[in-house]
């Protein structure tokens, strides 16, 4: 003997209008509640991406400065001669021999855009231009400073690289001192003359 079961018609028909309205209302409430979280997550992801780009640009320039000649070589007559790159233009693309190299920078080269010690980068950290005036669309300004250490000026130099968002540089106005700002990436290294063989 076979038994068949039938469901009442009101169960088979689906959701009532009240149930559907409640479900839509609940979804809308969740969406409204999650919107600030999603906005914050998107904003934080953008800041993290910009910070990573600025950090990579600062490391790149610091490594370029460290790669320039700064050493001591034999002069061929039993003495020594200092070797210092004073011509490589790191602020140009491609590099040329019409730049500042490891020449001591003006003391305020990290505070303002000074030709020879500044360049401007796009949102991916790629070089766009150099000089005091940023081009349209520049996302970052990268400044650097080379200065002899006061305790041993002929033996050691301090290298500093500052990368800052162009927007904050414009919004916050000119720098008056060397205090870092919230979005700055600032790297410092000391380089001692190496012996060339």
Rosetta blueprint (number, residue, H / E / L):
1 X L
2 X L
3 X L
4 X L
5 X L
6 X L
7 X L
8 X L
9 X H
10 X H
11 X H
12 X H
13 X L
14 X L
15 X L
16 X L
17 X H
18 X H
19 X H
20 X H
21 X H
22 X H
23 X H
24 X H
25 X H
26 X H
27 X H
28 X H
29 X H
30 X H
31 X H
32 X H
33 X H
34 X H
35 X H
36 X H
37 X H
38 X H
39 X H
40 X H
41 X H
42 X H
43 X H
44 X H
45 X H
46 X H
47 X H
48 X H
49 X H
50 X H
51 X H
52 X H
53 X H
54 X H
55 X H
56 X H
57 X H
58 X H
59 X H
60 X H
61 X H
62 X H
63 X H
64 X H
65 X H
66 X H
67 X H
68 X L
69 X L
70 X E
71 X E
72 X E
73 X E
74 X E
75 X L
76 X L
77 X L
78 X L
79 X L
80 X E
81 X E
82 X E
83 X E
84 X E
85 X L
86 X L
87 X L
88 X L
89 X E
90 X L
91 X L
92 X L
93 X L
94 X L
95 X L
96 X E
97 X L
98 X L
99 X L
100 X L
101 X L
102 X L
103 X L
104 X L
105 X L
106 X L
107 X L
108 X L
109 X L
110 X L
111 X L
112 X L
113 X L
114 X L
115 X L
116 X L
117 X L
118 X E
119 X E
120 X E
121 X E
122 X L
123 X L
124 X L
125 X L
126 X L
127 X E
128 X E
129 X E
130 X E
131 X L
132 X L
133 X L
134 X L
135 X L
136 X L
137 X L
138 X L
139 X L
140 X E
141 X E
142 X E
143 X E
144 X E
145 X E
146 X E
147 X E
148 X E
149 X L
150 X L
151 X L
152 X L
153 X L
154 X L
155 X L
156 X E
157 X E
158 X E
159 X E
160 X E
161 X E
162 X E
163 X E
164 X E
165 X E
166 X H
167 X H
168 X H
169 X H
170 X H
171 X H
172 X H
173 X L
174 X L
175 X L
176 X L
177 X L
178 X L
179 X L
180 X L
181 X L
182 X L
183 X L
184 X L
185 X E
186 X E
187 X E
188 X E
189 X E
190 X E
191 X E
192 X E
193 X L
194 X E
195 X E
196 X L
197 X L
